[in-house]
Amino acid sequence: MPVVQVPVVPVRMGGAWLLVDESAIRRVAGNPNGRCALGLPQVSRAETIADPKKLLKEALATAPELRGRRPKRLNDRFSENRRQLLQRLETDGPVTRLPSWQAFVGSVADGLHRCGG
């Protein structure tokens, strides 16, 4: 039986993937038509962000454009919001321009090909 290798995606790169779709962040935050700046990087710079998780958390807290105690509750829901973003990740959207995504897709395709898939 052939050995099957599974690519491991660094968490940091996975975090960068979630920073490239501003409209998805706004939808998950409950304010799809929001206009305030979220401080997101250009797609070409997303993988250079030192702490993408922190930036995503800030963007998710800013996107609803709320004040007072409600932003804290949004921070408490960060894990759920991040899960929703991962589930809604547009696999043919802006993420396709990231080298880490391209490498991931290539590794998965190669692995499937070697397994006869």
Rosetta silent file (secondary structure, phi, psi, omega in degrees, C-alpha in Angstrom):
SEQUENCE: MPVVQVPVVPVRMGGAWLLVDESAIRRVAGNPNGRCALGLPQVSRAETIADPKKLLKEALATAPELRGRRPKRLNDRFSENRRQLLQRLETDGPVTRLPSWQAFVGSVADGLHRCGG
SCORE:     score description
SCORE:     0.000 S_00000001
   1 L     0.000  132.180 -179.126    0.000    0.000    0.000 S_00000001
   2 L   -70.035  150.553  176.076    1.475    3.415   -0.934 S_00000001
   3 L   -76.370  131.024  178.438    2.283    5.918    1.753 S_00000001
   4 L  -102.718  125.894  177.033   -0.157    8.817    1.758 S_00000001
   5 L  -104.935  138.585  179.189    1.222   12.187    2.750 S_00000001
   6 L  -113.346  123.562  179.696   -1.048   14.927    3.977 S_00000001
   7 L   -66.231  142.399  177.222    0.156   18.499    3.593 S_00000001
   8 L  -106.312  125.641 -178.800    0.256   20.492    6.798 S_00000001
   9 L   -98.156  121.924  178.003   -0.810   24.093    6.478 S_00000001
  10 L   -59.386  139.396 -178.701    0.820   26.459    8.939 S_00000001
  11 H   -57.310  -37.249 -179.272   -1.791   28.178   11.086 S_00000001
  12 H   -60.788  -41.655  179.507   -0.294   31.533   10.212 S_00000001
  13 H   -69.367  -40.467  176.203   -0.912   30.966    6.507 S_00000001
  14 H   -58.863  -37.129  176.376   -4.443   29.742    7.174 S_00000001
  15 H   -64.970  -39.556  179.047   -5.005   32.977    9.074 S_00000001
  16 H   -63.316  -35.586  179.656   -3.730   34.974    6.124 S_00000001
  17 H   -58.866  -34.040 -176.260   -6.256   33.227    3.888 S_00000001
  18 H   -79.602  -11.947 -178.427   -9.092   34.683    5.958 S_00000001
  19 L   -85.401   -9.130 -170.495   -7.816   38.257    5.633 S_00000001
  20 L   -94.115   -3.144 -178.904   -8.278   38.531    1.876 S_00000001
  21 L  -120.972   87.371 -177.348  -12.084   38.563    1.634 S_00000001
  22 H   -59.778  -40.258 -178.330  -13.398   41.758    3.191 S_00000001
  23 H   -64.654  -36.008  177.526  -17.007   41.078    2.175 S_00000001
  24 H   -65.781  -40.923  178.072  -16.952   37.688    3.925 S_00000001
  25 H   -61.159  -44.372 -179.986  -15.629   39.311    7.103 S_00000001
  26 H   -65.134  -39.061  178.796  -18.402   41.906    6.972 S_00000001
  27 H   -65.123  -46.503 -179.551  -21.080   39.230    6.404 S_00000001
  28 H   -63.400  -34.360 -179.979  -19.864   37.087    9.310 S_00000001
  29 L   -76.859   -7.337  177.120  -19.744   40.211   11.498 S_00000001
  30 L    86.191   17.224 -179.665  -23.392   40.912   10.630 S_00000001
  31 L  -140.596   68.511 -173.560  -22.838   44.127    8.680 S_00000001
  32 L   -62.497  -21.970 -178.750  -22.468   43.209    4.996 S_00000001
  33 L  -103.080   14.160 -178.923  -22.938   46.806    3.829 S_00000001
  34 L   -60.213  155.699 -176.752  -20.514   48.370    6.315 S_00000001
  35 L  -125.303   -9.164 -177.303  -18.158   51.074    5.124 S_00000001
  36 L   -69.351  149.388  179.706  -15.654   51.629    7.938 S_00000001
  37 L   -67.507  135.238 -178.946  -12.033   50.723    7.230 S_00000001
  38 L  -101.452   -7.311  178.691  -11.069   47.296    8.575 S_00000001
  39 L    72.358   26.388 -179.193   -7.320   47.697    8.217 S_00000001
  40 L   -80.857  147.880  179.879   -6.978   44.638    6.012 S_00000001
  41 L   -78.871  162.258  169.653   -3.853   44.214    3.887 S_00000001
  42 L   -64.173  152.447 -178.402   -3.762   44.039    0.115 S_00000001
  43 H   -53.663  -41.577 -177.270   -3.908   40.424   -1.037 S_00000001
  44 H   -64.521  -16.972 -179.527   -0.266   40.578   -2.108 S_00000001
  45 H  -108.780   -2.235 -173.809    0.755   41.465    1.470 S_00000001
  46 H   -57.624  -36.349 -177.137   -1.573   39.169    3.434 S_00000001
  47 H   -80.714   -2.911  178.480    1.115   36.533    4.016 S_00000001
  48 H   -96.677   -3.487 -178.757    3.525   39.095    5.447 S_00000001
  49 L   -69.272  125.841 -176.577    1.295   39.979    8.415 S_00000001
  50 L   -63.907  -38.268 -177.689    3.102   39.016   11.613 S_00000001
  51 L  -135.046   78.709 -177.112   -0.070   38.126   13.527 S_00000001
  52 H   -62.758  -30.465  178.703   -2.969   37.488   11.112 S_00000001
  53 H   -63.232  -43.688  179.381   -5.153   36.102   13.904 S_00000001
  54 H   -63.410  -44.631 -179.957   -4.898   39.381   15.814 S_00000001
  55 H   -64.392  -39.944  177.960   -5.680   41.430   12.708 S_00000001
  56 H   -63.575  -42.206  178.785   -8.656   39.204   11.886 S_00000001
  57 H   -60.787  -42.984  178.165   -9.954   39.572   15.429 S_00000001
  58 H   -64.464  -42.688 -179.830   -9.683   43.360   15.166 S_00000001
  59 H   -64.031  -42.157  179.077  -11.411   43.384   11.777 S_00000001
  60 H   -66.124  -29.944  178.006  -14.270   41.222   13.057 S_00000001
  61 H   -78.266  -29.534 -178.298  -14.697   43.560   16.040 S_00000001
  62 H   -82.951  -37.738 -172.372  -14.635   46.675   13.830 S_00000001
  63 L   -53.781  -38.098 -179.417  -16.834   45.449   10.966 S_00000001
  64 L   -70.775  -13.419  179.952  -20.191   45.640   12.796 S_00000001
  65 L    57.927   45.351 -179.879  -19.503   49.339   13.521 S_00000001
  66 L  -105.585  159.716  176.231  -20.802   48.978   17.070 S_00000001
  67 L  -127.553  167.648  176.749  -19.858   50.832   20.220 S_00000001
  68 L    84.821 -141.482 -173.977  -20.099   50.035   23.895 S_00000001
  69 L   -82.594  -18.943 -176.090  -20.191   46.503   25.275 S_00000001
  70 H   -62.191  -37.626  177.262  -21.278   44.718   22.089 S_00000001
  71 H   -59.323  -32.828  177.773  -17.772   44.640   20.517 S_00000001
  72 H   -64.517  -40.358  177.709  -16.544   42.668   23.532 S_00000001
  73 H   -62.799  -35.371  176.868  -19.231   40.058   22.921 S_00000001
  74 H   -64.494  -40.372  177.077  -18.035   39.846   19.320 S_00000001
  75 H   -62.638  -34.178  177.877  -14.508   39.156   20.561 S_00000001
  76 H   -66.753  -22.787 -179.697  -15.948   36.387   22.717 S_00000001
  77 L   -97.867   13.452 -174.515  -17.369   34.830   19.518 S_00000001
  78 H   -55.291  -46.199 -178.175  -14.082   35.008   17.613 S_00000001
  79 H   -60.348  -41.847  178.267  -13.602   31.238   17.338 S_00000001
  80 H   -65.707  -43.844  179.726  -17.115   30.794   15.953 S_00000001
  81 H   -63.389  -41.110  178.982  -16.671   33.685   13.511 S_00000001
  82 H   -64.732  -40.184  177.197  -13.338   32.292   12.313 S_00000001
  83 H   -59.977  -44.045  178.716  -14.953   28.875   11.822 S_00000001
  84 H   -62.652  -40.438  178.209  -17.672   30.478    9.702 S_00000001
  85 H   -63.324  -41.275  178.043  -15.070   32.277    7.602 S_00000001
  86 H   -63.315  -41.810  179.735  -13.222   29.016    6.994 S_00000001
  87 H   -65.849  -32.639 -176.821  -16.450   27.289    5.982 S_00000001
  88 L   -94.192    4.092 -177.123  -17.336   30.130    3.607 S_00000001
  89 L   -54.672  121.313  179.262  -13.851   30.464    2.125 S_00000001
  90 L   -77.573  103.915 -174.554  -14.287   31.057   -1.594 S_00000001
  91 L   -70.784   -6.956  174.370  -11.882   28.517   -3.051 S_00000001
  92 L  -119.967   17.848 -179.009  -11.925   30.325   -6.378 S_00000001
  93 L   -96.082 -152.873 -175.969  -11.834   33.830   -4.884 S_00000001
  94 H   -58.109  -26.415 -178.918   -9.006   36.171   -3.852 S_00000001
  95 H   -59.547  -25.081 -178.362   -7.308   33.438   -1.809 S_00000001
  96 H   -65.443  -14.750  179.567   -6.180   31.840   -5.085 S_00000001
  97 H   -86.594   -4.771 -179.039   -3.632   34.662   -5.472 S_00000001
  98 L   -89.484  130.924  179.444   -1.757   33.633   -2.310 S_00000001
  99 H   -56.835  -37.558 -179.548    1.340   31.442   -2.746 S_00000001
 100 H   -66.206  -36.053  177.208    0.513   29.397    0.363 S_00000001
 101 H   -67.079  -44.706  179.445   -2.944   28.604   -1.022 S_00000001
 102 H   -59.889  -42.746  178.772   -1.476   27.652   -4.394 S_00000001
 103 H   -65.013  -40.793  178.779    1.041   25.354   -2.671 S_00000001
 104 H   -61.248  -49.846 -179.205   -1.723   23.800   -0.554 S_00000001
 105 H   -62.054  -42.015  178.198   -3.951   23.117   -3.562 S_00000001
 106 H   -62.465  -41.065  179.243   -1.001   21.708   -5.488 S_00000001
 107 H   -66.144  -40.735  178.372   -0.059   19.408   -2.612 S_00000001
 108 H   -65.646  -45.239  179.103   -3.591   18.113   -2.249 S_00000001
 109 H   -61.943  -42.335  179.086   -3.905   17.513   -5.998 S_00000001
 110 H   -63.223  -45.235  178.534   -0.541   15.761   -6.064 S_00000001
 111 H   -60.144  -42.538  178.497   -1.492   13.572   -3.098 S_00000001
 112 H   -65.924  -40.658  179.483   -4.794   12.610   -4.698 S_00000001
 113 H   -61.415  -42.657  179.346   -3.074   11.869   -7.992 S_00000001
 114 H   -66.661  -25.649  179.044   -0.594    9.557   -6.243 S_00000001
 115 L   -89.265    0.753  179.937   -3.466    7.742   -4.572 S_00000001
 116 L    87.026   13.518 -177.930   -5.181    7.240   -7.903 S_00000001
 117 L   -92.247    0.000    0.000   -7.813    9.894   -7.275 S_00000001
